[in-house]
């Protein structure tokens, strides 16, 4: 096995450093991580697509294929660098709106918003009217009481969307911190076993340390909240948080 003789201490230490940094400095890093992650993803996706598609490279000499793929990959990276942060914010707002609206409606009415059979039919046939049936929109529109509840649910969803927009960086910091905590939760059991194995290959399948995930996430986000508590101060002279 290729990883059998590899000393696990160094890679585990590197992953632990990355996880700890992201978990405790997610708020500082989020504005930098999203654009660069989007740029890397865009460059890789476009470059891989162009390289794998004969339609783009047929008839071009190999050295020029490299240049062509590189240029298009660079263009994809630029697009991802600028688009991903905006798309992530829009997706966060959209998810906040939809989840809050649906949850409010379901909790208040006790009814399902989507019927399983109609949803399965919509997925099978692809008919737009099946999607409308699956969402039970006609039922809601025909019942005045459900209309009022739906209006309240939409209002709640709108408020959630505004909150998601206002505190987008904090939400992304929480997600980033959760990613760092996840890395540490996997590294800790591996680190404890490092002295009993011959290499990285023997560490496969180690358990996920839930208590470490919860502890690092809570402590990491609490530390960031204290360091950047001024984000809740709307005074014009408040200092900008470090990023």
C-alpha positions, 0 to 999 in steps of 0.5 A: 500500500502506497501510504503504508510507510508514511509517517502520519505525524506530519500530515496529521499535524498539518491538518490540525493546524489548518483545522484550528486556524479555520475554526478560530479565525473563520470570521477573519478568513471568510472574505478571503476564502470564498473568492479564492475557493471560487477562483480555484473551483472555477479554474479547475472546472473550466480547465477540466471541461475544456481538456476533456472535451475534444470539441475544444482541443481537436486540431490544436497542437499539444503545446497550444492546447496547454495554452488554450486550456490555461487561458480558459481556466484562468478566465474560469478562475476569474469568474469564480473569484467574483461570482462565488461570493455573490452567489453564496450570499444569494443562496444563503438568503434564498435558503433562509427564506425558503426554509423559514417560510416552509417551516412556519407554514408547516408548524402553524397548519400541521400540513405538508407543503409537498405531497410525496406522490405528486412530487414523485410524479413531477420528478418522473414526468417533468411536467410543470403542472405536476410541480404545482400539484406537488407544492399544493399551491392550488389548495392554499389559494382556495382556502382563505385561512391558509392564505392568511397563514401563507402570508404570515409564513412569507413575512417570516421568510422575508425577515429571515432573508433580511437577517441572512443578508445582514449577518451573512458574514457571521453565518459563513464564519459559523460554516467555516468554523464548523469545517475546521471543527470537523477536521479536528474531530477527525484528526484527534482520534487519528492522532491518538492512534498514530503510535500504534500503526505503521502508516497512514493506510492503517488509520483509515476508518477512525471514528469521528470525535463528536465531543471535539467537534462540538467543543471546538465549534462552540469555543472557536465561535465564542472566541470570534464573537468576543473578538469581533463583538463590535460587528453588532455596533452600527455606530459610524465610527466603529472599527472594521473587523479584521479580514 
